[in-house]
């Protein structure tokens, strides 16, 4: 899968899994911060993203702290998934 | 103590009543998900976190939106809530997911009193709150607890509520209790108001 396709797939999954019903794929920039001033995700969303990595890409984060480095933006998530995915 | 039922809201059978006036209705065929979405849009609520909530919290947010509209709500306004089925519908979703990876976003709503937290966050309330689980609507319990709270502290107002959600049915009744208004806050009036949409 191309990186651009993976980014789009990720945006769709995040909107669906995190119930971001007022957002469309095009509303999320690849380098936009997912937490804080960007999408404004919260701590429960972070746990949902960990579940998403495991369910969709077979990536099991052993330490939740790892999420801080991965869930920075769509770009960072896509890079990590591409390097570590098992499915 | 001269307390009044200042205002009330009912949500049931795809309809929202403010006092005795119906302010919104969806098609009778609308399920709870469709109804909640349509009511959210109709009431012009702008609160993205709403979409992450379970049905019980969504009902509570919509009910208080109507109850609090065009009013300044004091941060010490207490919330005295009750229902019969607790968080059963969300509990069932969580149990169904247990064979796989459970959803943290579902799990956090497996307690009924999360609803009072959601309403407090949305409306900036820093007040007393409680959630009772009882067999049926208990006007005496809501009355006693409200009176004790308002007599023994500086609580300026109370929201008494019955928020029930079981299977496809929901039954929401919210009352704003304060020292303003014409309708006396007593068991008879509370029961009459509750049964208005339940007869």
Interface residues (C-beta under 8 A of the other chain):
Chain A: X18 X19 X20 X21 X22 X40 X44 X45 X47 X48 X51 X54 X55
Chain B: X48 X51 X52 X100 X101 X103 X104 X105 X108
